[in-house]
Every structure is written in C-alpha cells, then in structure tokens.
C-alpha cells in the first residue's frame, strides 16, 4: 500500500475512537516518524494532542528499525504524520504491519522546489524508499533522489505547520480554530527565525561560508542562506572513517578551503582533533540535523535546534585560523 493510498483511505477511519464533540474530549493521539515532526505537532496541537515520535530525541533515523511496540503505537493512533520526500522508507511497511487505517499526513506535501541530493552520494544512509508514492523520493529514471531534509529551511516548515494544522482539523474539527490560531502564531515565529538566521549568516564573509558535515543534511539551509556544505564520501552516521577516508577528507578540506568542521559520526575526540590539526580548520562542535536533543540538551525543540546550529556555524566560520 503506497503512502498516497494510505492517506486516501485513511479519512474514512476518523471515527476510530475520536470523540467528536464534548469540551472534555480526550486528546488526539498522534504518531510522528521522528522527533522534529513531534515538536511541530505539539506546537500546533497544544493540549489537544498527545504525541509519540517513533525516532525520538538523540536517536538516529539512519539506523532505525521499527519494533513490534512501534507497530502497536501506530495501531492506536488517530493520526500519523510523516516527513515524506523519501525520508522514511520504513513507514509504509510499518503502517501496513500495524493494521492502522487512520489518516497519514505527509508534512512536506505541496512544498515548493524540493532539492535533489548531490550526485554520487552512495553513503547517504537514510532508508529512502524511492518508489514510495507521495514521498517524492526519486524523480524520473536516472534523476538524483530528492533531499528530504527540507526542515533545515524554516520557510519550508511553514508548509509543514499548515499541513499539520489541516490534518488535526480533519480528525478533530471541534478544535479547528485553536489549531489554526496556534499554527499561524508559530508561522510568525518561523518567519522571525528565518530573518535572524539570514542576518547571522550575512555577518560571515562569503569566502568563509564553507562547512564540512558528516552527511548531506544541510542542503536546504545552504541554499537559503548562502552556505556551502560538503559531505565527504565514506563518512556516515553508522561508521567512523578509516585512515584512507581521513586522508581523503583532509585533502578535500584543504582543496576546498573549508573553514569549519562538523562531524557528528566521529566519536573519537583524538581523531577529530587530528583531522582539524592536519586540515587547519576549526572544530565547530555538534550540529543537530535529523533529531532534537533531549529536554536538557541544547536543541529540545525545532526553534532551539536552529538557533543552536546557527550560533555554532557562525562561530566556527568566523574563527581565526
């Protein structure tokens, strides 16, 4: 069953446990594919929803394998929200195995100008289901797959938020006014965030706006704010680079005049310092690309995540070598 068919058939099942009417109706149970979507649903839904993210805070969507408990969680939901754009190829199978028959809303639906992944990136580790209808994972034959990380541009998240508000309204029309009001208030915050990020990046000389990241997750950010991100081959979230990969990375950093280094996949601090020293670049710390931090971390919600990333990026790109 494709994502499109799941969503089309889903609207018939809104009665599955949702009390229509009544000031004290139980919150709508929503399952999202990963933590960033979970936060966006919470921002729009407020007290009217309970949210469970399948891939939670500080968890890696690259290596996620659904468990029987995840299927059970989906089966009890009244709404499922996914990113689309080929991000969660495991979701169709999970929904089918759970016997869920409710709505599946693709948050990125209708988003303007999705980006393609860079050619020749075999190490991008998301379980993209490029044949998944509704996810836009791959275009015409031979075309590069779509970059699913659209949330790295806050203006794309405007579309996400409005899609989420519409989906919540469809399953809980009694609270439609609240969903619309909360969504539009959050849209204003996203627009303010976009302006702030643009100002921060404009303060960095154009020649220094080049960054190495561990995998290709920042393309939408780079396109919006004029930052060039390089994702070296052989580096992924599921493995650390060997000696050959390290040497290739150092050469690339020098050849491309990279000014900042962010490698989430390297847990060996000594190795990270070796790369930084040999390539003569600044270690910029950790970027949150595909997941939020826990509540005590620096990125417990989407707005905080973006501000944390921008602050670190700016500092690293402006650092004196």
N, C-alpha and C positions, 0 to 999 in steps of 0.2 A: 504493500500500500504506500503510495507516494505521500509526501508531506501535503501536497495540494489536495489530494483526495481525503486525507485525514481531516484537514481543515474544513473541506466542503461538507463532509458527512457529519462533522462534529456538532454543528449548530443544532442538530436535532436532539442532542443529548443534554441540553441545558437544564432540563428538569431533574437530572440525576442528583438529587439531594439538595438543590438550592432552594431555599425558602423564598418565594417571591412575595415580597410584602412583609410588613411587620417591622417595627422600628428596631427590634432587638434580634433581627435575623443573624444567624451565625456568620462569621467572616467567610469570604470566598477563599477556598483552598487553591492556591496557585503553585505549580511546579515550574521552575525555570531550569534551563540547561546549565547555566553557570552563574557565578556569584555576582558579576556586574549586572546581568539582567535581573537578578534577585533584588538588588538595591533599587533599580529603576522601577520595578513593580511595587516595591514598598513605598517609594516616594509618591507614586501616583495613587496607590490604593489606600495608604494610611491604615487606620484602624479597621477598615472594611475588608482587609485581606490578611491571610496568613501565607507566608512564602517559604518554600523549600527549594534551595538551589542544589541540583544534583552534583555539580562540581563546585565545592564550597570554597571558602576563603583559603588562600595559600595552597590550593590544590591545583594540579596540573592537568588541564584539559587534553594535553597531548597524549597522555598515557592512561586516560580514564577508561575503565572497563565497568559497565553497569553491573550491579549486583542484583540478586533477587529482591532485596529490600528496596532498591530503586524502582523496580517494576511495581512493587506493592505501593510505593509512594505515588507513582503516576496513576495507578488504577483508582486511587481515592481522590484524585484531584478533580476540580471543576474547570480548571483552565491550565493549559500548558503553554509556556512562552519559550520560543527558541530564537536564536540569532538569525539562522538562515545563511545564505551566501556560501553554503557548503561547509560551515564550521563544525557541525555536529552530525557526522555521518552515522553515528550510532543511535541517534534519536528515533529514526523511523523504526528500526528493529526493536528498540526498547518499547515504543508505544504499541507496536503490534503484539509483543510478548506479554504486555500488561493487560491486554484486552480493554484498554482505555477507549472510550467512544466520545469523549468531550472535545471541545474546541482546541485546536493547536494554532496559535497565532505566531507568525513569523515577524519578529520585531523590525527587521530591516526591509520589509515589504514596501515597495514604492520608493525606495531611497534612490535619489538621483546619482548617476555617474559612479557606480561601483568600480573600484580599481582592479586591474589584473595583477596577479603575482608576477614577480620578475621571472624571466625565462631561466631555465636551468637551475631550479631550486629543489633538487630531489630530497633535501634534508629537512624540508618543512614538515613537521611531524603531526599536524592535526589529522584526525581521521576524517578527511573530507570525502563525502560521498558525492562524487561529481555527477553522478546520474540522478541525484535526488531532485525531483521536480519541486519547484518552489524555492530552492536554495540557491539557484544560480551558480552552482559550483563550477561549471565549465561551460564555455560558450560553444561556438562551432568547432568542428573537428580540427584539432591541431592548435586551437587557441589556448593561451595560458589560462589556468584556473583563476577564478575570482578571489581577490584578497578579502577574507571575511572579517577583518579587524576594523570594521567601519566605526566602531565606538571611539577610536582614537581621534576622531574629529568631532567635537561637541555639537556641531551643527547637524551631523548625521543623527546624533542622539535625539535631536528634536523630533525626527521622524519616528524613532523608536518609542518615545514617550507618548506621542499621539496615537500610535498603533496600539500601545498597551492600554491607554485610556479607552479607546474604542472597544477593545476586546473585553475589558472589565464591564463596560456599559452593556454589552450584549449579554453577559451572563448575570448581571446584577443591575437592571435598568432603574431600580428604585434609588440607587445612589449615583446615577449618571451625572448629576450636577456637581457632586463632590469630586468625582473623577476628572471631569473637565476642568474644574477650577484648580485642582491640585496640579494637573498636567500643565496648564498654561502658566501657573506660578513657577513651576520647575523649568519650563522653557525659558522664562526670563533669566533664571539663574544660569542656564546653559549659554545664553547669548552673552551675559556678562562674563562668564568664564572664557568664552571664545575671544572677546575683546582683550581680556587680561593676558591670555596666552600670546596673542599676537603682539602685544606691547613688549612682553618679556623676550620674545624671540627677535623682534626688531632691534632690541638693545644689543644683540650679539652681531658682530661684524659678519657679513655674508660669507667671507672666506673661512670663517671658523665654524660654520654650521654643518659640520660633518661628524657623524657618530657611528661607532661600531656597536651593533647589538647582536645578541646571540641568535635570534631568528627573525624572520621577516614579519614583524608585527606592527611596525610604526609607519607604514606607508601613507595612511590617511593623514596622520599627524604631519609627516614630512611634506606632503603635497599642500596642505592647508597653510603651513607656517614657514615654508621655505627652508626646511632642514633636510639634509641628505643623510639617509641611513643606509649603512652597508651591513649585510648579513652574510658573514663568510661561509663558504661551503665547508661541510664537515663539522660544524658546530650546531648542536641541537640541545633541547632541554633534557633529552634522555641519555646523553653520553658526554663525557668530557673529552676534549681534543687530545690526540696523541702528539708525539714530538713533531711529526710531519705537518699536522694541522696547525700546531703552534707556529712553526716556521713560516707556513703559508700566510697565516694571519698577520704576523709581524711584517712580512713583506708587503702585504696589502695595505696595512695601516700606513707604512712609510710611503708607498707609491701613491696612495690616495690623499695624503696629507691629513689624516684623521686627527681630530683634536680631542676626542673623548671616547672612553671605552666603557661599555656596559655589557657584561657577560653574565647573565643570570644562571647559565648552566655550569659555570665553574665554581665549585665549592672549595677548591684548594686555594687558600689565600696566597700561599707561596708561588703557585703557578700564575695566578693573576698578577702578582707583583712582578714576576719575571717578564710577562708579556708587556706590561706597562713600561718597565725599565728599558727593554730592548727596543720597543717601538717609540719610546719617548712621548707617551700620551698620559693623560690624567685618568685615573680610575674614578669613575663617576658614581659608583655605588650601584644600588639596585633599582631597576625600573619595574613597575607593575604593568604588565601588558595584557595578560589574559585572565587575571584573577585579582580580587581585592585582598587586602591583608585581613587579619583578624581584628576584632574590635579594639585591641590595644596597640595595633600597628599603625603605620603612617598613612595607610590607604584603606580605611574601613568602609568607605563609600566612594561612588564614582567621582564626585567633585573633589574630594580629598586626594584620590588617586591621581587625578590630572594635575592638581597643584603640586603634589609631591614630585611627580615626574618632571614637570616643567622647571621647578626650582633646582632639581639635581642636574638636569640637562644644561640649563643656563650656567650654573656654577662651573660645570666641567668644561663647557665650550669656552668660557671666558678665562679659565685658569691659565696662569703664566707658566709656560714650559720651562 
